[in-house]
Each structure stands twice: as structure tokens, then as C-alpha cells.
């Protein structure tokens, strides 16, 4: 027999697990991965807590995993526990571990979407009992989770959540992606927050794109500028993450945002390196021609030499003179590239300082009152 109470006309109603005096939760979704969703979620929750609101946090789908089999939990709920002082179990903060193995099992029919929704609802109810307002962090992308009917739109419907969409902006064509997300999220979408916007794009975004979106019923809550300290990882941090040896110590405070692989001839490499910016060149430690080409390009901030080979003293001297740090690693080039890109993509440098920087950006460039 159903526990759902009837309405006045005798029809059953659908209850969401948000009954009581609590505010409806806010789900922070995003168009793409690594766009600052975690920092934004925690900064907003921290601000609400400072304002006297008893806040909670939940990430229904854990997607930022280091273990392919899903045994390593998502790092974002761990950071939330620390920063917000949340006393809750990880299986409630992250009820579904959306690992590659989980996805494979779901495709084979070994995960039941109805059971997963129940798991998410039960975890939410547990957390909501101790908080006035829960901030929910979406998956890597708003459409991730469709295999088990747990996209961000599905979760928003399940938990009766309001949705704020975090979006990048590079070209006017990005508006198509915002409109597609708005269509998927429906009436639960309360607006969009643009993040990491280059200075050259801000004027067009604020004067043309924002009015266009608002004319389509999509409020723009803010336009956050690109912040260097949030855009990559320092060379010093990269050394730690790669387990490398620093051969040239000058310039380790430089930021790395992308990687270039030196696997071509020296002339082609030099042309390629000159087109990049804030990059680390990853190449074999025995490729002196590539080392020299990289040191000629102003946009190369670091040399990462693979295979355990030590470069010549001349290369090290030139690097030191130009202030370009050199890191030597034992792994091969492919493994080093994969690990380095994972460091930048997964935001391993996220910590309390990162959240503080994001909080300042939100305070200066967004309407915080519309984000609670």
C-alpha cells in the first residue's frame, strides 16, 4: 500500500524528499568538466554558512575518481567535509560512485536505476535532516549519468532542486550549448554563471550575450574573469605530482595550463612551441634538439624530460639562464603526458585557498543573493 497521501480529488501526490522547513537545494551543474564547479559550489556554501545558514553538501554522482574500479572516493566531498565542517558519512555525501567499472556494469544491466534513485534520495534525506540548505554538486557535465537515468536534470527532479549552470565562454557559438542545457534542465534552471572568461571576451558577453540569454528567460548571475591561479598548476606542484627530480630550480612558480609533446623534428617542434602559451614540453631526456627548440619559445614555462635521461650541461645552463625549470622523470613520455594532463584536468591543487579565491571572484563579479 502506498504511503503517498491523496489530494482533495482523491489522486495521489508525488512527494520530494525536501519536505519540512528547509529551503529547496541548489544544484550546481556545468556544461563541461574542469570549469570550476567544485570551487564555486564550496564558495557559495561557505558564504551561506558565514551568513548564518546551516548548510550541507552532497555530490550525488562521484565522477572525479582516481581509481578505475571506483575504490577511491571522489575528492570533492572530502574537501567539502573539511571546509564546511560536515559530520557525515562518505556514502551519504557521495551515494553513487560513477566509475568506469560502474558504467560498464550499468550497460550490462547490473545496476538498477530505480534502486540508485532510492539510494540518492535516502542519502539526501539523511543530510537534509541536519541542514537548512544543501548545495548539490553535479557530475562532470550536466548530461553525465544518462546510462542510469541520473543526469543532473534527473537529480534535480528527484530532489526538487534549483539549478545554477556554470559555463565557459569562448565564442558566441557557446550560447548553443547553454540553450541546449536550459532545454534539458527546464523550469528548474535558475540561471547561468560564466566562469574563467578571458578579458577579451568579457565585453561581448556582458553587453550582447547576457541580454540575449535573459531575453530567452535565462538569467545571467555573473561573469567571472579568468584567474591565473585557478587556471593551471605551478611547476613546483607538478614536480610533486609527477614524482620528478628538479634539475633547474629557476621559475618554479610559473603556471602550466597545457602540455606539448616533443616527438617531431626540431624545426616543426619550434613552430609548434611558438604557438603555445603557459605550456610544459614533455619529451625524451635524450632529445637535445627538442630541448633547444623548447627553450627558444617564449610560451614554454617548463621542460619535462622522460625516460630517466639527464640532459647535457649546456641545456641545463641555457634553461637556468632563461629561467625555465627542468624536471626529470623516470616514466616514459606517454605515461607522463597522461599523468600530467590528469593533474591539470582533475584540479589536484584545489584546496581552501582555491575556494577563497573563488569566493572573492563571486563577491566581485556575481550576484550572490541570486545564488542562494
C-alpha angles and dihedrals in degrees: 000000000000120000091206109117118232124244123236090275092052096255118130118248128221113240123203120210091250099085118137132050097313124115118250109269123255118230115203106208129176141206093224143010123269096024096126100269095141094048091047093048094049094042091053092046091048091051092050090049090051088053090057100262117139098232134189136188136217136172104196093193119038105213106154096080132155098196121071092212092051097243091126111073124230111275095219097073089047090056091046091054090053099043099039097037092236116176101203140118119263091233088062096043089049110020096169122046102204097201127155089256091051090051092050091050091049092052088053090054096251096122119066113215092208091054091048092052089051090051092052092046093049092049091049092051090052093052095041091056089070101039141058094211131020124204110208121202116214128221125274088284130012091246096049114115101043091128089073097026092256105120115144088263090054092049092047089054093045095051098031090240132170113231132221114188120213112208139177121225124208106136135010087255088073087075088074089063092049091051092048090052091047089054091051094046095044123182092349091073108101096181149300131274117201115212137190093015115174116237091243091059101043098083095053091044094052099040102036114012099043094051090047092053093044088052087058091053097261111123117214108221096188150328111233116199123232109270117204095214090058097043102074147339129285119246088243091056091046091056090057094046094048095043088231135155118246108227097172115033101189116108099016091142090067118112125241118206102162143013133232121199116220101212100126137072120297096252094050090044093054092051090049095046092050090061095055133080134204089005137150117216113221115199143135116292089234095057099098091165091059092044090055092046092051091051089055093060118086094208094061110097099174145015118221111193118198137201097046093277119144116218125229122280089245092060092047091049092050091048092050091049091052093043094242113143119224123211124192119203132182096222124091123259097261094050091045093051091050093049095044093050090048090054092056096037097049095045097233089174091065110126142129091297091055091052091048091053090049090048089056091049091051092048092051101037110025140059100249093185090064091052097064 
